Amino acid sequence: MSPRTSPAGRTVTIRRAVARDAKRLTRIVRGSGAYEGRYATAVAGYRVGPDYIEAHRVFVAVDADGDGDEGRVLGFYSLVLAPPELDLLFVADEAQGRGIGRQLVAHMRSEARAAGLDRVLVVSHVPAEGFYRRVGAVRTGTVPANPPAVPWDRPELEFRTSPR
């Protein structure tokens, strides 16, 4: 995808993740303010490994204006093709509110469409449901709790990827 300028005036590029991004992606997940307090168990010890990056379509949003040749990772997503699911989507806390998540979702929908998918499932973190709905997902149900890691019900949503 070509570079885009975020609302903050920074150039953001979305590129395919590579194995050397794994530690940065893990830090974004574990450092997410959305998973503090009662939600902390869901990401405690979570790791995005090089093997995960190689097995799935993982893309990162990078600040092309900073941190050397590769840029600073601002967020990422992972698209699983079978069954079609947005497995992970995280934006670094300090980059939130700049349209990065919206760009990542638009990119994911484009990738899913190119892969021949007409729908992509999202099992959402409870506080993220509003974001997903604002960027076009429709609630389809609820996924029951799965203790001990996830002791709460989660919203299930779906993105349609075909053009409107």
PyMOL commands that set and color helices and strands:
alter all, ss='L'
color gray80, all
select helices_A, chain A and resi 19-30+33-35+37-42+50-55+93-95+100-114+126-134
alter helices_A, ss='H'
color red, helices_A
select strands_A, chain A and resi 4-5+11-16+57-63+72-80+85-91+119-123+138-143+154-160
alter strands_A, ss='S'
color yellow, strands_A
deselect
rebuild
show_as cartoon
